[in-house]
Amino acid sequence: MLETGATIIPIFYNVKPSDLRWTVCQKGLYAEALHKHEQKQRYDSATLEQWRNALSHVAGISGFELEACNG
């Protein structure tokens, strides 16, 4: 994603960007989920670090925050 230089327009559906910013600091639901992946050793630490950095980076980009929609 970041390596290609492609334009990113994040759409945050039922998630607040601030929830994603804290993945690097090990706080919040997404940080906990990544930590569980780390404990289960399903992915190597470099991959998980890339995911954390990507989520944190995307959270800092202006995008659209959508609540659950009906229809």
C-alpha positions, -999 to +999 in steps of 0.1 A: +000+000+000+025+026+011+052+012-012+032+018-044+025+055-038-012+049-046-038+074-034-055+063-002-090+075+008-099+057+040-134+049+049-138+042+086-170+020+089-180+015+126-145+023+137-129+056+148-096+066+134-083+071+169-089+034+176-064+026+149-038+052+160-032+034+192-022+000+177+015+011+179+011+019+216-006-014+224-039+002+235-074-005+223-092-034+206-071-035+174-039-035+194-052-064+215-062-083+183-027-078+169-012-088+202-032-121+201-019-128+166+016-122+179+011-146+208-003-173+185+027-168+162+005-170+132+025-142+115+061-131+119+069-099+139+078-080+108+044-086+092+026-075+124+048-044+126+039-035+090+002-039+099+005-017+130+023+010+110-002+008+082-032+011+105-015+040+123-007+058+091-041+054+076-057+067+108-038+099+102-052+105+067-084+124+062-112+101+053-148+093+058-162+082+091-194+062+086-217+049+113-237+017+107-261+025+078-295+009+072-298+002+035 
